[in-house]
Amino acid sequence: KVPVLILSFFQHALNSGIRRYHVAPVLCQRAKVAMSHFEPNEHINYEKLEKNINIVRKRLDRPLTLSEKIVYGHLDDPAKQEIERGKTYLRLRPDRVAMQDATAQMAMLQFISSGLPKVAVPSTIHCDHLIEAQSGGEKDLRRAKDINQEVYNFLATAGAKYGVGFWKPGSGIIHQIILENYSYPGVMLIGTDSHTPNGGGLGGICIGVGGADAVDVMAGIPWELKCPKVIGVKLTGKLSGWSSPKDVILKVAGILTVKGGTGAIIEYHGPGVDSISCTGMATICNMGAEIGATTSVFPYNARMKKYLGKTGRADIAALADEFQQHLVPDSGCQYDQVIEINLSELKPHINGPFTPDLAHPVSDIGAVAEKEGWPVDIRVGLIGSCTNSSYEDMGRSAAVAKQALAHGLKCKSKFTITPGSEQIRATIERDGYAQVLRDVGGLVLANACGPCIGQWDRKDIKKGEKNTIVTSYNRNFTGRNDANPETHAFVTSPEIVTALSIAGTLKFNPETDYLTGADGKKFKLEAPDADELPKLEFDPGQDTYQYPPKDGSGQHVDVSPTSQRLQLLEPFDKWDGKDLEDMLILIKVKGKCTTDHISAAGPWLKFRGHLDNISNNLLIGAINIENGKANSVRNALTQEFGPVPDTARYYKKMGVKWAVIGDENYGEGSSREHAALEPRHLGGRVIITKSFARIHETNLKKQGLLPLTFADPADYNKIHPVDKLSIVGLADFTPGKPLKCIIKHPNGSQETILLNHTFNESQIEWFQAGSALNRMKELQQKSS
């Protein structure tokens, strides 16, 4: 058989006319290259990817984009699956799952509820969200371990029992660890965090989802995704000077806005790609979540190969070299939309405040801020986060800091640094970057998300005090970083944050403006230059990984019935087969409503494993159109105004179903499925909006709610908070057919509007069963 295989192998090489192989090493690599060091028995399966791609290419008879190759290469049934961009639902087989600790709690609680003994694909848990920034790295980590001991123990034991790898607190941010250890060209990875697309910087299709989606994959069930459109971003020219990879996505966000990428994969291509480091490409993909994109991806190239080698995965790079034709787009492939950016002309950008798509060149921001009445004095500069915490990021920031120190200057603003992983922390300590950043006035925080997600015990201002901060983070919604709605947060690159923190004002443009040194002499900062990877090998730092045992059946997972942090899940009620009649409107939301508005983070993170407790934050940040206030709605049964969660609980107690009316791009932001679990838990049945963000819409469906959109967006104005709503026609609930909504006004008049939906047949079954998890258990019972 071996000679026949070798002959066939040579024939394939000759027929391709593209590449030649050294047979023995390639055959060996194809058989044995592990997906990661932590799972030596789980191998990369490029052969299956290649086989599926060839089946689909023959069917579609056209060149394929890179996104299509990887997505269609993971189809459950490539020969029969209906494929139409933006319309059909695909059934996919992802390679692995990753979960951060805040979302992993609910995901693992749902997996426990499924009754399955072990995960079907390699999966990991990463403890990065529950560490509050307060005093500095070591102290904050010790405090977090003490406060969150119950949750960490639950996640560690659940991981051990069900075969999930566990990254302990202090390991670093999930997306940096994935880039260092788990992402690779051609992988399909889903993660319970909206910034999972970070892994696209290493050529993977990495998609943020809710916990219920992760449970599907961990259970071995094909995962459903609407066939994405593909937006091509052609990069020409070369980055130089103060311009950075962050400026690419800040520019794209300004072009596409927070909803312009919805339902699409952003695929970067063109000659400019090769001027960007692998971690720089990850930065761009990471923040693609802010434009609503399903994910973002770059083609495999020499910069990725270099990064794989430096992170101990040269064997994966060698294998990717052999399959490179499947890890880049076909010549002549067609995109649904094309944006072209000349990197040579790209200027440093800063986006904000209050939304990540409000783009400004750094040269203009001072004047714009003064005109708009935004504070120009910078109170705090913060670098790091999952978006910008690479070795190169830290090096470029340190290069700016060194120049200030050489002239006797320190930061005028407070300044914090968040390493992305224990490996990054240990390496920047060894190479002196961390000390330089301390010397300029910085405080090095724990290897965690920290202020980026609201885990920040900020003491320098009072709540309600108008102020400005600049960050290298990805998201700057109102109150996100410090729970202060008057904090004007701006997003930019780490080096620009550092320069602005030294100057202390938004009015400083490092490309043209001068600083005054301690000697009274003026000087101009030079554009930073730093190595993309360390000259020596990375210092791995402390070992923070817990392998799951080969047999976890004897492991015990504790969930105390009196716990305030964890709560086992009860199944949601099934649909009763009737129309939803005379629903009250809990709230009609005015304007932007992100998942931060629906289910706040910050101090609420501690309840992410306890559905009833966290439901006390339901929609407390949303603005009620009736009175222009947050967390104040009219109780239609008592006519008294009160908090949103309290009103929802009252309706539930009285057996009254309710609905929410929303505006554009409802549920943008984080992947947190709590924003869907909470309304379901408190008696909600329908969410009607002008449009939804992708992840949130799916999360609502998974929990048995009806996410519906106005067939005519102007009908948003026909519904008033005092109306009653009936959704009729549910007995004939079918894909593609609108549902009717009867609006009953207090004066007795009625009108009927049409509501669209994107349910397919299996998703309708989720609704009928009460949730996707209920449906999974029904199917298991039938099978057994």
N, C-alpha and C positions, 0 to 999 in steps of 0.2 A: 504493500500500500504506500510506503514512503516514497519509492521512485515515482509512482504515478502522481502522487501529490506534488512532488518537486517539478515534474514535467508540466503538470497543469499550472503550477505557479509561474514557471518560466513563460508558458504560453500567454498567460494573463499579462505579464510584463511586456512581452513583445507586442501583443495586440493593443495595449494602451498607448504605445508609442510615446509615453511621457516620461517614465522613470525606469531605472534598472535597479535590481535588488541584489543584495548579498544574501543568498538564500538561507543559510543555516542560522545566522543571528536573527533574521526577521521571523523565521518560523518559531524560534525559541521565544522571542519577544511576544509574538502574537499569542502564544500559549500561556505566558506567565507574568505579564506585567500587571502588578497590583494597582487597584484604584488609589490606595494610600498605604503608607507605612503601617497604619493602625489596623488594616484589614488585609493581611497578606493573602488570604484565600478568596478575596473578591477581585476578579480580574476585569480589566478594560475589555469591552467586547466591540472593537471596531469592525469586526467581520459582520456582525449583525447590523450595525449601522450602515455599512457598505451595501449589504444585501437589500435592506429596506429602501435605501436611497435609489438603488438601481430599479427596483420594482416601481417606485413612484415616478421616477423620471420617465420610464417607459410608458406609464399610464398617461402622464400629463404631456409628454412629448414637447418639452421646452426646457431651457436652462433654469436652474434653481438658484435661489439666493442661499447664502450660508444659513440663515435662520430656517429656511424650509428644509435644508438638508438635515439639520440636527433635529428639528421638531418632527418631520416626517420619518426620519430615521429611527424614531422612538415610538412609532405607531404600533398599536396592538395588532392591527390587521391591515398592513399596508396594501394588500391586494384588493380589498373591498371597501375600505374606509372612504366615504364621500369626502372630497377635499375641495373646498371653495373658500378662499380668503374672506374673512369677515362675516361668514354666514354659517358654515357647518360646524358642528361640534366634533372635535377629535378625541379619540380614546387613546391615551398615551401610557407608556411604561417608563416612568423616570428611573434613573439609576440610583438615586439616593435622596434622603430627607435630612434637613437640618432644622433645629428648633432652638430659639433663645428661651431663657428661663421664664420670662414673663408669659410667653405664649405656650411654652412647652407644658406648663401646668395643666391648662385646659385640654391641650392635645393629648397628653398622657391620660388624663381623666376620661376622655372620650375613648381612647384606645382600651383602657381597662374595662370600660362599659361594654365594649364590643365582644368581650369574652375570648379574644384570640390569645394564644399562648406566647407568641413571639413575632417580632416585626419581620416582614418579608423581604425588605431591602435594607442595605446599610443605612443606619440612622444615628444622629448625634444630638446631644443637648449641650448648650453653651450658656454658662452662667455669667451674663454680662449686664443685665438690665436692673438688678436690684441693689447696686452699690451706689450709695449717695455720695456725691462730692461735698466734702466738708473741710477737712484739715489737711489732706494729702494722701498719697497712695497707700502706704502701709496702715496708717491709722484707720482710714476709711474702709479698707478691706477687712480688717479685724472687726470693726463695728458691724459691717454687713454680714459677716459670717455668724456673728452672735445674734443679730436681730432676725436673720432669715434662716436660722438653723433648721427649723421645721420644714421649710420649703425645700432647702437644699437636700435634706435627708430624704424627702419624698422623691425628688427627681433622681437622686443617686440610686435609691433602692428600686424605683420603677425602671430606671435604665438597666440595672443589673438583672431584674426579673424578666424583662421583655427584649433583651439583647441590644440595648441602645448605648453607644459610647457616651461618656459623661466628662465634659470639660468643666473642671471645678472653678469656683469664683476666683478671679485673679488671672485666669488663663488669657483673657482678652475678649475682644468684640467678635461675635460670631462670624461676621463677613471677612474680617482679616484672617481669622483662623481657617476659614474655608479656602481662601486664596492661597494660604501657605501650605495647606495639607490635602484639600479635597477637590477643588475645582481642577479641571483639565480640559484641553480642547475637545469639543464634541460631547461633553457630559450634559445630561439633563438632570438638574438638581432642583428640587422645590424646597423652600424654606418658609417657616412661619414668621417672616418679617418682610416688610415691603422693600427693604434694601438688599434682598437676596440677589438682585441682578448684578451686584458687585462682581460676582464670579464671571460675568461676561468679559471682564478684562483678561481672562485667561482662556477665552474662546469657548466658554460653555453657555448653554441656555439655562439660566438660573432664574427661577420665577418665584416671586413672593405670593404666598397663599395664606388662607386661614387654617386653623388647626384641624378642622373637619376634612379638608382636602388632604392634609398630611396623613390623617388616619386612613383615608382610602389607599394611599400609596403604601403605607406601612402594613396595611392589611392585604396587600397583593391584588387590589382591585384596580382596573384601568382608571386612570385619572382623566377627567373631562376638561377640555379647554376649547373655547371658541377659536376656530382656525384664525390665527392672527394675520392682519395685514402686515406689510413690511415697508417701513419708511427708511429710505436710504439717506445717509448723511455722508456725502463725499468730501473728504478732507484733502486739500491740496496745500502746498507750501510746507513750512516748517516752523514749529514753535521756537521762540527765542526771547531773550530779555526777561521782562517781568511777566510775560504771558505764560500760562500754565495749562495743564489738562483741565483743571477746574473751569477755566474760562471758556472751554469748548462747550461744556454742558450748561454753563450759565447763559451763554449765547443761544444755544438751542432752546433752553427754557423760555427765553425771551421771545423766540420765534413761535414756538408751538403752544405756549401757555400751559397751565396745570392740567388741561384736559386734552391737549392736542395730540397726545400719543396714545389715547385710550383705544384699546383693542388692537394695538400694533406693536411689533417688535422694531426697535430702532437698530438698524444695522449700519455700522461705520465701515467705510471702505475708501479706497483711493490712495494715492502716493503719500499723502500726509500722515497716514497711519503709522508708518515706520519711524516717524520722529517722536513718537510718544512711548514712554516706558510702559511696561506691563502694569505696574501699580497705577500709573497715570490713566491707562485705559480702564482700570477698575474704578477709579474715581468717576470717570465719565459715565460708566454703566450704572454705578451706584445711584447717582442722582437722577438717572432717567426715571426713577420712581416718581419724581416731582412733576413730571409731565404726563403722568398716567399710563406710561408705556407698560405693556406686559412684561417686557424685559429689554435689555440692550446687549449687543454682542459685537466683538471685533474678530476679524479673521486671524487664524494662526500665523505667527510670523517669528522672526529671529528674536524679538524682544521677549516674547513669551517663552521661547526656548531657553533664553538666558535666565529668566526668572525660575523656570522649572529646575534648571541645573543648580542654581544657587540655593534652592530650597530642598535639595536632595532628591530630585525626581528626574534625573537625566534619562532614566529608562523610559519614562513616559514621553519625554521630548523625542527620543529616538523613534519610538513607535509612532508618534504624531507625524514625524517627518515622512514616514513610509505611507501614511494615509492622508497626506496633506491635501490632496485633491478634493477630499471630502470635508475639509476643515476650512475651506475658503469658498467664496461664491463662484458660480460658473460665469464664464465670460458671456456677456449678452443677457444676463438675467434682468428681469424687470421689477422695479419697485412701484409701490402704490403712490409714492410721493418722494421727491428727491430734494434735499437741501444741500447746498454747497457752501463750504466754509474754507476760506483761504487762511491757513494758520499763520502765514507770514504777515497778514494784515490784522490779525486778531489782537485786540487790546485787552489789558486786564479789566475784569468786570467785578461788580459787586451788586448783588440782588437783594431787594427788600425795600421797606420793611413789611412784615406781616404776611408775605406770600413769596414763594421762591422763584416766581416767574417775572417779577418786576425788575427788569434788567437795566443797569446803568454802567457805562464805562467809569472806572475809578476816577478818571480825570474830571468827570462831571458831577460826582455824587455830592461834593461839598456845596456847590451852588444849588443843586436840586433840593438838598436837605434844608438849606436856608429858606428857599422859596416855599417849601411845603410846611415849614415849621417843625421839622424833625430836629431833635437835639444833635448838635454836631460834635459835642464833647463825648468822647468814648469812655464809658465807665469800665468796661471789661473787654478784653480780647481773649478768645478761646480757640486753641488749635487742637486738632486731633479728630476723633470720631471715626465711625466706620468708613467715612468718605475720604478722609485725608489724614491718615496716621501711618503712612509708609515710611520706610527708611529715607527715601528721597524727600518726602514732605518735611520730615524733621531736619534733614540736612539743609534744605533750602531756607527753612526758618532760622536755623542756627547760623547760616551764612549772613543773613540780615542782622541778627543779633550781635555777631562778632564785630561788624562794622560800627554799630552803635557803641559797644563797649570800648572799642579802640579810640573813640572820641569822648569817652567818659560819660556816656549817656546810659540810662536805663529806661524802662517803659514808664510813660506817664500814666497809662491805664493799668489796671490790674490785668494779670496775664496768667492763663492756665494752659497746661499741656496734658493731653490725654494720649498715651501710647496705645496703639491698636491691639497689641498682643504682648504676652510675656516675652516672646522672642524679640519683638521690636524694642521693648523696654530694656531688656538686658543688653541688646546690641548698641543702642544709643547711649547707654551708660558707659559701656566699654569704650566706645569711640569718642566720648567727650561731648556729644551733642546735648545730652540732658543737662550737664553742668553749665554749658554756655547759656542755655535757656533759663536755668535758675539764676545765673549771674546777672542776666538782663532784667530780672525781676519776676520770673515765672515760678509757678507752683505746679509740680508734676503730680497729677492725679493718678488714681488707680487705672489699671488696664480694663476699662469698662466704658459703657455708654455715657454715664454721668450726665452733665448739663445738657447734652444733645437731646435727651428724652425727658428732661425735667427733673432728673435726679441731682438736684443742686440745692444745697442748703445755703442760699445766698443771704448775706448779712449786710451788704454795703448800701442797700436801698430799702425803703419801705414799700409795701404793696400800694400801687396807685401812683408811685412817683415816676414821672416821665423821664426816660433815660435811653441811651443807645448802647448796644453791644455789637461787636463784630465777631463772627465765628467762621471756622472752616467747615461747618456742619452742612447739612443738606436741607433742613426744614426749619422754617422760621414763622410758623403760624402764631397767632396772638396767644401769649401766655405759655407757649410751649416750653421754653427753656427754664423759666423761673416762676411761672404761675402769676406773673404780673402783666396784666393786659396793657400797661403803658410802657413796657419795654419794647423799644424799636430794635429788632434783631436784623442784622444784615449778614448775608452769606457771601464769602469770597474765598480765595486761596489762602493756605497757611502763611505764605510769605507776605502777602498783602496784609493779613491780620497782624502779623508781627510788625511790619512797618508802621501801620496805623496805630498800633498800641504804643510804639515808641514815640510817635508824634502826638498821640492823644486826641486826635481830631479827624473827622471825616473830610476836612478841607485839605488834607495833605495828599498830594499825588507824588509817589516816590519816583516816578519817571522824570519829573521836571522840578520838583520843589526841593529846597534845601533845609537841613536841620542845623541847629547851632550847637557846637560841641561845648564841653565843659570849659575849654580855653577861650570861648567866645568866638571862635572861628566857624564860619559856615562850611558845610560839606554836604555832598549829595550821595545818597545810598546808591551803590552799584547793583545792577541786577544780580540776583543770587545764582550761584552755580554749585551743584552738589552731585555726588555719585548717586545713580539710581539704585545701586546695590552696594553693600559693603565690600571693601577689598578683601578682607578676611571672610571666613565663613560666618553665617549668622550665629550668634550666641543663643542657644535655645532657652537659657534661663532655667527656672525651676520646672520640674516635671509635674504637670497639673492634669494629666489625663487618666481617667479610670476606665480600663478595659471592661467590657461586659464579660461575665464568666461564660464558658461554653454551655453550661447548663444552668439556667437561672430559675428552674422550677421550684427550687427550695427557698428562694428569696421571699421575704415578706415585705409588703408595702403598707406602711402605716398611714391611715387617715382617721384622726380622732373625730368622733361625732360631735364633740364640743369645740373643735378647732375654729378659730376666726380667720384662718388663712387658707384652709383647704376644705372642700366639700365634695363628696361623691355626687355624681349626677343622677337625677331621676329623668326617665324618658319624657319628652314633651307629648302632649295629647295629640291623638290622630285627628285628622279632618273628619267632621261628622257627616260629610256628604251633602251639606246644605250650603246655600249662598251665605255670604257674610253680610248680614242685614243690620241696619241702624247702628253702625259703628260711630262712636264719638271720636272727635279729633283731639288727640293729646296735645299736639302743638303744630302750628303751621310755621315753619322755619323761614326766617328772612335771611337771604344771602348765603355766604359761604358756610358750609357745615361739614367739617372734616371729622374723621374718627376721633380726633382730640376733643371736638365739641360733643360728640355722641358718648364717648367713654374716655374721660380724661385720664392721663397718665400721672406722673409725679407722685404725690402721696397715695394715689389709688393703686399703684402697682402692687402694693402688698396684698391686695385682695384678688389678684388675678386667678387664684386657684379656688376662690369661693364665690360662686355665681350670685348668691343672694346678697352678700355684702357689697360686692362691686356694683350691683345693680342700683345702689344708692347714688351712683354718679350719672345715671342715664340722662343724657341730653342736657346736663346742667350748664354747658357752655353755649348751647344754641340760642339764637335770638328769636324771641317770640314776636311774630309780626303784629300781634294784637296790641302789645304795649311797648315794644322796642326794648324789652328787658330780657336778661338771661335768667334761667331757672325761676321763672314766674309765669304760671299758666292758669287759666280759668278752669276750675272744676265744674264741668257742665251739669253735675248733679246737685252741687251745693251753691254754685255761683261764686264761690270764694276763690281768690287767687292764692296759689301756693307753689312749692317746689315741684319740678317735673316728676321726679321719682315718687314722691308722696302721692301725687295725683294719679299716677299710673297704678300704684299699689291699691289705692282706693277703688279705682275702676275694676281691678282684678278681684278684689274682695266682694264687690257688688255683682260680679259675673258679667261685666260689660266689656265687650271687645272694643279695641280702639285702633286708630290709624295715625300716621305721621305724614304731613305734607312737606315736601322739601323742594329746594331750588336746583340750580345747575350743579353737576358733578358731585352729587351728594355722597359723602363717605370717602372723599379723597384722603390720601395720607397713609397712615399705618395700616398694616394688614390685620390688626387686632380684631379677632372675631367676637370679642366681648361686645362690640358695638352692634352685633347681630343677636348674640345670646341674650343680652339684657332686655331688649324690647320683647323678645319671645317669652322670656321668663316672667315678665310683668304683664303679660296679657295682650301684647300687640299682635296684630295679624297682617297689616298691610302698610307698606311704605310707598307713597306715591310722590314722584319727583319729575322734574324736567329731564334729568339725566343722572346716571349713577357712575361712580368710579368702579372699575372692573372687580377688584378684589371684594369690595363691600357688597356689591350686588350678588356675587357668588356666595359669600358668607350668609347673606340673608336667605337665599334659596336653601342652603344646607341646613338651616335651622327651622325650616318649615314656614317661613314668612313669604309674603307675596311682594316682591319688589316690582312695581309697575311704573310706567312713564306715560305722561300725557301724550296722546296722539297729536294733539295741538297744544304746544307749550303755553299758549295764551290761556288755556283752561285753568292753569294755576290760579289765575285771578278770579275764577268763578267760585272757588271753594273758600269759605270763611270759617274761622275757628269755631263758630257756634253751630255750624251745619252738622247733619248726620249723613253718613255715607253707606251705601249698599253696593257690594260687588256681586253682580248677577251673571249667571251663565257658567258657574264653576262646574256644573255637571257635564258641560261640554268643553271643558278646559283642554285645549289642544294647541300644539306648537303653531306659532304664526298667526293665530286667530285672536284679535283684540278682545278684551273683556269690557263689559259695560259697567259704568259707575253711575248710580242714581244719587244725585245730590238733593237732600231734603233741607230746605231753608226753614228757619223758625216761623216764618209767616205762613207756612203750609205749602208754598210753591215748590215745584220740583223741576230739575233739568237733568238730562242724561248726557254724559260725555264718554268717549272711548279711551281706553287705556291699553297701551302696548306692553308686551312682555317679551323676554328672550328665553323662556323655558323650552327645553326639548322634552322628549317623552320621559326619559329617566328622571329629569328634574321635576316634572309634574308628579312623578311617583314619590319623590322626596316630600313634596307638599302634602300629598295625600296620606303618607305614613306619619307625618308630623315632624320629620327631620330626615336627613340623609343617613344618620346613624341608625335610626329606627328601621329604615328601609334595608340597610345592610344586615341587620339582625334578622329581619323577616326572611331575606334571601338565604341566610345561613341556616335558619330553621327548616326552610323548604329543602335545602340541599341535604341536610342531615336526615 
